[in-house]
């Protein structure tokens, strides 16, 4: 997800800006935004919306085209493009249909919103609320007239007694259903009141008092924010006295009236700008649907490329294998876990097939060379005995008949012939060993002990060469043939020693070191030997040719040593690798458990 956001950060910013401008246009149309509702502002916002919308479409088109080019076209399979097209269409068609239906539904709902019946209900509701408030506020005028009439009539009875006035005013308050009744003078000072001592008195405004100084008619005072309706009137039978009556409205009445007024204003504003609102909604909806389509298609492309890239790799690899190329591998790409397991198993299968093929080829070669070795050993060994007997006869017959100088030459020549016969015998014996290589007899063997024995034996050949042996544990066991595995270790270490000797012939100051590692892993045991000898730089042919029978780089070698080693390793379910390094050679042997 984070990679998707980073990759499409500019598109996301453009989407947010376009969506925000669309909402701002909508709010401006209904006069709820911070931009003033005017034709000029609306035209500017609509043009800006169109430009941003076109930019968004172009950006989406370019991004999808780039995604198709990078994730689909490079795979080269028509099936990939076909499935992407199907997926995009299955996403696009429902989205377009839903968009059209939603826009139609919104337009229909907006038209029903401005239905004549709805308009009538809205108007009537507001009128009822206003009439109710006016009725409550107007009633106080009649109430104050009645209270003033009773006070004027009771002038002689009241006699300005505070207690009597209090009882009289409380009675009027109860009868007339008002909240406060006050008798004040021209200075708005409170003479008599229904308020208790702890209740605050709020005097009327000067303007209201001034209007009734010379007028006997009641004056209605409205203070809507405080939910108060009040009236003031001059008392005719009293000098410099006025009656001031207060009626508290319901605390929600004023708020309801204000909200009703705002609602009806909003209603007519929306009705007037309905076309622009529809346009704003369409823009917002198109922006959202476009981005959702882009996300859907991007996901489709990503999913398809991840899936089909793995399938394509498998197809190409299987094609190469079918043509006999067992070096082909399926690239390990990041994809679904199941496909990653499939790719990994496919590569393991290729490795097994390659190993089996190599082992089969090696076995075939060994059988062929073994058959040839047996024939050569038989054909060469047969004449050796008569030759040796003939030399012995010549030596016995002519040694005493020759002069001293001739006798010395005669014996030297016979010695040379004997040495050559011994070399031929040695070669015949190696041929015989190679041809009669027995099948391994497997037992549990501690490879560390075998290596130590061979290292100790070989160090006697040249104790000036440093041999460093390291291992991961005290005991590393393998089901193996003790004699054959020991022969593998002996031959490889001996070859490293001889390689260092060959290098010393050219450079007496060369480094003389052999490093040996034996590691026990979960699935295999690895034997690694690194020497500072001549390496594989001057090798005629490839590194793999070293394993072929009778291929040798030594002056007096038969070329059978490494071939026998390779056969033993293969018989023990292992493989050997020759790795060139800058100063020497590295050989790695793996035995599968």
N, C-alpha and C positions, 0 to 999 in steps of 0.2 A: 504493500500500500504506500509506504514512504517513497519507494522508487517511482511509483506512478505519479505521486504528487510532485516530486522533484522534476520529473520528465515533462510534466504538463503545467508547471507553475504559472507560465504566462497565460495559458488558456484559462486556468482557474481564476486568475486576477481579472481577465477580460470578462469572464462569466459573472463574477461578483459585481463588477462595475455596471455591466449591462442590466443585470437584475435589479440593482439598486436604482438606476436611472428609471427603469420601468415602474418600480414601486413609487418613486418620487413623482412620476408623471400621473400615476393613478391618484395619489394623495392630492396633487395639485388640482386635478379635475374635480375632486369633491371638496376642494377648498379646506383641506386638513394639513397641507404641507407648509413648510416655511417659505416657499416661493409664492409670491402674490399671484392670484388667479386672474390672468389676463390673456388676451388672444396672442399677444407677442410672446409671452413666456411659454404658452402652450405650443405654439408653432416651433419655438426653439427646442423644447423638450422632445417633440415628435421627430424633428429632423435628427436630433442627437440619438434618439432611439433607433431610427432607421440605419444610421451610420454604424452604430455599435453592433446592431444585429447583422448587418452585412459583413462587418469585420469578423464577427464571431463565426459566421458561416464559412468565410474564406479560411480562417484559422483552422476550423475543424476539418475542412476539406484537405488542407495542406498536411495536417497532422495524420489524418487517415491514409492519405497517399504515401507519406513517408513510412508509416507503419506497415502498409501493404508491401512496399518496395523492400524494406529491411527484413520483415518477418515472414513474408509469403513468397515473393518472387524469387528470392535466393534459394529457396528449397527446391524449386523447379518441378513440382508435381502439380498436375492439373486438378487432382482430387482435393488438394489443399485449398486452391482458389475456389473450387466448386462449393466446398462445405462452408467456406467463409461467406460466399455470396448467399447461400441458403440461410445461414445464421443471421446475416445482416438483414435480409428480406423479412425473415420471420420476426425480427425485432422491429423493423421499420413499419411494416404494414399495420400491425396492431396499434402501434404508437400513433400513426397518422389517423387511423379510424377513431381512436379514443380522443385524439386532439379535436377532430372535427365535431364529434359528438359532444365533447365537453364545451366547446365554444358555442355550439347550437343551444345546448342546455342552459348555459349561462345567459345567452341572449334571450331565450324564452323566459327564463326566471326573472330577468331584469324587466322584460315587457310586462309580465304578470305583476311585478312589483309596482308598476305605475298604472295598474288597472283602475278604471273609473271608480269601482266600488271601494278599492283600497284608498284612493285619494279622498273619497267622501268620508270614509271612516277616520282617516287622519285629521281632516279638517274638523269634523264633528267632535272628535276627542279633544282637540285643542280648545274649541269653542266652549265645550262643556266645562273644562277645567277653568277657563278664564271667567265664564259666567258664575261659576261656583264661588270663586274668589271675590268677584265684584259684588255678589249678593251678600257675602259675609261682611265686606267692608262697607257696603251701603246701609246695612241694617243698623250700624252704630249711629247713623244720623237720626234715624227715628227713635232709637233708644235714648240719645242725649236730649232730644226734644221732650220726651215723656218725663225723664228725670228732672229736667229744668222746670217743667210745668208743676211737678209735685213739690219741688223746693220752693218755687215762688208762692204757691198756694199755702205752704206750711210756714211762712215767714214768722207769723206771730207765735206759732207753736214752738219753733226751734229756739228762739231767744239766744242764739249764739252759744248755747251750752255745748261744750266739747263732747260730753258723753252722749247727749241727745243727738247731736249731729252724726256722731259715729254710728249709733244704732240706726238712725234714719238712712244714712248712706249705705250701710251694710245691707239693709232691707232692699234698697233700690238695686244694689249690685246683684242680689240674689234673684229678685223679680225679673230684672232686665237681662240677666245672664251675661254680665260683663265682668271684667277682671279687676279694674281699678276705677274708683270714682274719687275725684279731687275737687276741692273748692280752693281757688287761688285768687290772688289780686293782680293788679297790673304789673307788678314787679315779679310775677310768677312765683311768689312766695306761697307756701302751702299753709292754708288756713285750717281746713278740715280734710280728712282723708280716710279711706277704708284700709290703708296700709298699716301694718303693725310697726312697732318701733325698729325692728331689725330688718325691715324691708326697704330697699333703696327707692328713692323718688326721682324720676326723670322728668324734668320740666319740658313743656312744649317749646318749639322754636319761636324766636321773636317774631318772625314773619307771620306765623299763624295767629299769634296773639294780637298783633297790630291790625290784622284784617277784621277782627270781630270787636274792636274797641267801640265802634259806632254802628255796629250791625247786629241786629237781633237774630239773624239767621245762623244755624249751626255750620261749622266749617269742618269738613272731613280732612284728617291728616293721615297720610299713608307712609309707612316706613317699611317697605317690603323686605329689605335685607335683614331686618330684625324681626320679621314676621309679626309686626304690630299694626293694628288698625285703630286709629284714635280720632276723636272729635272734640272741638272746643266751642263754647257758646256763652254769650253774655247773659247773666241773670238780671232780668228787667226790674224785679222788685228789690234788688240789693244794689247798693252803691259800691262800685269798684270791686265787684265779685264776678268770677267766671267759673263755669263748671267744665271740668276737663275729664273725659271718660276714655279709658283704654281697654281694648279688646285684643287678646293674644290669639293670633291664628295658630292652627295646627302647625307644628314644626316642619312637617314635610310638605305643607301646601305650597309654600313659596318655591321650594326646590322642584316640586312636580311641575309647577307652572313654567319655571325657567327651562327645565328639561324638555317639556312639551314644545316650547317655543323653539329651542335649538333643534329638536327633532324635525319639526315641520320645515324649518329653514333648510336643514340638511336634505330632507326629502325632495324639496323643490330644486335644490342645487343639483342633486343627483339626476333628477328628471331632466333638467335643462342640459346637463353634460353627459347624457347616457351614451351618446355615440363615442365620445372621447374615452369614456370609461370602458366601453367594449373594446376599443382599440388598445388601450393600456393593458387590459386583461389578456388580449390576444398576444401582445408583445411579450408579456411576462410568461405566458404559457408556452409560446414558441421557444423562448430562451431556455426555459427549464427542460422542455421536451428535446430540444436540440442537444443540450449537454448530456441528458440521459441517453440519447441515441449514440452520441459520441462515446460515452463510457461503455455502453453495451457493445458497440462495434469494436472498441479497443480491447475489451475483455475477450470478445470473440476471436479477434486476431491473435491476441496473446495466448489464449487457450489453444487455438488451432495450431499456431506456430510451435508451441511447446509440445503438443501432441504429435503433429505431423513431422516435426524435425526429428523426433525420436524414431518414428516409423520410417522416414526417409533414410536415416542413418542405418537402420536395420536392413532396409532394402538394398542400399548400396553395398553394405558389408556382406550380405548374403550373396549378392551378385558376384562380388570379388572372390568369395570363397568358392562359389560354383565354378569360377574360372581357374581355381587352383591356387589362389593367392591367400595363404593362411596367415600372412602378416597384416591383413586388414583388421581394423579395430573399429568398434562403435564408439564415437566420441562421448565422453562422459559429460553431458550437458545437464543443466539444472532443469528438472521437469517434475512431473508427478512421481510420487514415491514408487508406485507400482511399475512405472516405465523405467525409472532408475534401476530398480531391481532386475527388470527384464534386460536392460542394456548390460548390466554387470554380469548377469548369468550368461548372456550371449557371448560376452568377451571371455568368460571362463570356459565356455564350451569351445570357443575358437582356440584358446590356449591348449585345452586338452586334445583337441583334434590335431593341432600342430605338433604337440609332444608325441602323440600316438603315431603321427605320420613320420616324425623324425626317428622315433624308436623303431618303427617298421623299416624305414630306409636303412638305419644303422644295422638292424638285425640282418636285413637282406645283404648288406655289404659285408658284414662279418661272416655270414654263411658263404658268400662268394669267395671272399679272401681266405676264409678257412679252408674251403675246398681246394683253392689254388695252393695254399700253404702246405696242405697235406701232400698234394701231388709233387710240389717242388721239393719238400723234405724227402719224399720217397725217391724221387729221381736223382737228387743230389747225394743223398746218403748212400745209395747203392754203390757208386764207383769209389767212394772215399776209402773203403776198406782195402780193395785191391791196390789203390794208389799207395796207401800207407805200407802195405806189405811189399810192394815193389821197391819203395824207397829203402825199406829195411834191408832187402836183398842186395840192392846196389851198395848200400853202406857196408854190409858185411863182406861183399865180394871185392870191391875195388878200394876200400879204405887203406888196406895194407900194401897195395900194389903201386900206389902213387908216391911221388916224392913229397918231401915235407911241405914245400910251397904249394904244390897242386893239392895235396891232401887237405891243407887249410882252406883253400878255395872250395874244394869239394864239400867239405863239412859245412861251410858257410851257406852254400847253395842249398844243401839238404835242409839246413836249419830254416832258411827262408821258406822252402816248400812246406816244411812241417808247420811253421807259423801260419801260413796261408790255409793249410788244411784245418788247423784249429779254429781259425776265423770262420771258415765255412761250416765247421761243426757247430760253432756257437750260433751262427745264423740259422742252421738247420734246427737246432734245439729251440730257438725262439719261434721259428715257424711252427714247430710241433706244439709248443706251449699255446701259441695263438689258436691253432687249429683244435686243440683238445681242451679249451677253456671249459671247466666243469660248471654245472649249474650251482648257484649259491645255496648253501644250507644255512637257514636263518636261525639265529639265537640272539638273545638280549646281550649286547656288548656295550661296555662303557667306552665311548669314543675318546674321552679324555685320556684314559690309560693307554689306548692304542697310539694316540698322537705322541704322548710323552715317550713311549718306547721307541717309536721311529725317530723322534727328534734326537734322543740320546744316542741312537745308533748312527745317525747321519752326521752328528757333530764330530764324530771321530774322523770323518773324511777331511774336514777342515774346521778346526775349532776357532779359527780366526773370524769366521762369519758369525755375526750376532743373530741368534734366532729368538724372537720374543713371542711367547705364546700366552694368549688371554682367553678366558672363557666366562660365560655368564653364571655358571653354577658349578658345584663340586662334582656332580655326576650328570652326564648327558648320555642317555641310553638310546640305542637304535636296534631294531630287529635287522640283523645283517649277518653276512658271512665274515667271520673274523679275519681269515687269511686274505680274502679279496679286498675288504675295506682297508686292511693294513697295507696292502699292496698299492692302493690308491694314494694313501697318505705318503708312503715311501717314494713312489714315483714322482709325485708333484713336488715334494720338498727337494728331492734329488735333482729334478729339472731346474728348480730355482737356484740351487747351489752351482750347477754346471753353467747356468746363464750368467751368474755373477763371475765365475771363472773366465768365461769368454769375454766379458767386459773388461776384466782386469788385464787381459792380454793386450788390450789397446790402451787402457788407462789404469796404471798401477795405483793411482790415488783415488779410484772410484770408491763409493760407499759400499760397504759390505753388510747388508742387513736384510733379514727376512722377518716379516710380521705375520703371525698366524692368529686367526680368531675362530672360535667355535661358539656359536650362539644357538640357544634353544628357544624357538618361537612357538606360538600356539599351533600353527599348522605345519611347520617344517623345521628342520635343523640346517643351519647354514655353516659352511666351512669356507673361510676366506683366507687366501695366502697372497701376500704382496711382497715382491722382491725388488731389489735395486739393480737387476741384471740388464741384459741388452733389450728386453722387451720384444715388441712385435713390429718395430719400425722398419726393419730390413727384411721383413717376411715377404717371400715370393708367393703371391696368392692371397686369399682372404684368410681371416682368423679361423673360420670354420674348417679350412683345409687342414689345419693342424691335427684334427681328429681322424683324418683319412688314413687307412693303413699304408705304411711304407712312405709316408710323407714326413721328412725330417729336415731339421736345420743344422744338425750336428755332422761333424766330419765323418765319424764312424758309426752313426746311429742307423738303426734298421727302420725306424718310423713305426714301430709296433707298440711302444710303451703307452703313449697317450690314447691310441686306439683301444688297447686293452682296458685302460682306465675308464674310457668313455663307456665301454660295454658293461663293465662292472657297475658303474654309476646308474646306467639305464636299467640294469637288472635289479637294482635296489630302489627303483621308483624315484630317480633323481635326475638332475640335469647339471651340466657344467657350462660356465660362461667364461670367455677370455676377454678381459677388459683392458685396452691399451691405456697407459697413463704416461705422464710426461717423463718420468725417470724410472723406468722399470716396467713391471707387468703386474697385473692383478687377475687372479683366478677365483671365481666364486662357484661353489658347489652347493646345491640345495637337495636335501633328502626329504621328501614328503612323508609325513607320519601316517 
